[in-house]
Amino acid sequence: MEMLQIAGLHKRFGDKEVLKGLNLTVPEHSIFGFIGRNGAGKTTTMKTILGLLKADAGEILVNGEKAGKRRSTGRQLRTGISAICRMCRNSIPL
């Protein structure tokens, strides 16, 4: 089973298109990280996966469920996806 599936993800801020049809699959029981230069869309992608930003187009599935829906804390922790803010050291579970 795929832990994370992203298909055709698009996000725009004004006239700046940040995500241009991103496709990504992360298999279950794996660890992935994003590496790229400033402005490459790493943070935008994670914020969209976590439901902090709304995608303009595309689909994100976490364990087969659409991402961005509010979940109970227990369900958030079971997904195993989180983001850690490097400046504040807080984690945001999905």
PEBEL-V342094 format. One record per residue. N is the residue number from 1. RES is the residue in one letter. SS is DSSP state (2 for helix, 1 for strand, 0 for the rest). PHI is phi in whole degrees, -180 to 180 (none if undefined). BURIAL is # if it has 9 or more other ideal C-beta (glycine too) atoms within 8 Angstrom, else .. Layout:
# PEBEL-V342094
N	RES	SS	PHI	BURIAL
N	RES	SS	PHI	BURIAL
This chain:
# PEBEL-V342094
1	M	0	none	.
2	E	1	-88	#
3	M	1	-73	#
4	L	1	-140	#
5	Q	1	-131	#
6	I	1	-122	#
7	A	1	-132	.
8	G	1	60	#
9	L	1	-75	#
10	H	1	-127	#
11	K	1	-147	#
12	R	1	-128	#
13	F	1	-118	.
14	G	0	64	.
15	D	0	-93	.
16	K	1	-97	.
17	E	1	-87	.
18	V	1	-89	#
19	L	1	-112	#
20	K	1	-121	.
21	G	1	76	.
22	L	1	-65	#
23	N	1	-123	.
24	L	1	-153	#
25	T	1	-129	.
26	V	1	-120	#
27	P	1	-68	.
28	E	0	-59	.
29	H	0	65	.
30	S	0	-129	.
31	I	0	-119	.
32	F	0	-127	.
33	G	0	-136	.
34	F	0	-105	.
35	I	0	-126	.
36	G	0	178	.
37	R	0	-75	.
38	N	0	-57	.
39	G	0	84	.
40	A	0	-77	.
41	G	0	106	#
42	K	2	-62	#
43	T	2	-67	.
44	T	2	-61	#
45	T	2	-62	#
46	M	2	-64	#
47	K	2	-64	#
48	T	2	-71	#
49	I	2	-60	#
50	L	0	-77	#
51	G	0	84	#
52	L	0	-83	.
53	L	0	-126	.
54	K	0	-97	.
55	A	0	-70	#
56	D	0	-78	.
57	A	1	-159	.
58	G	1	105	#
59	E	1	-138	#
60	I	1	-125	#
61	L	1	-119	#
62	V	1	-117	#
63	N	0	52	.
64	G	0	83	.
65	E	1	-106	.
66	K	1	-60	.
67	A	0	-76	#
68	G	0	96	.
69	K	0	-75	.
70	R	0	-68	.
71	R	0	-126	.
72	S	0	-67	.
73	T	2	-57	.
74	G	2	-60	.
75	R	2	-68	.
76	Q	2	-61	#
77	L	2	-67	.
78	R	2	-70	.
79	T	2	-67	#
80	G	0	79	.
81	I	0	-106	#
82	S	1	-151	.
83	A	1	-125	.
84	I	1	-118	.
85	C	0	-76	#
86	R	0	-68	.
87	M	0	-88	.
88	C	0	-107	.
89	R	0	60	.
90	N	0	-97	.
91	S	1	-111	.
92	I	1	-119	#
93	P	1	-76	#
94	L	0	-96	#
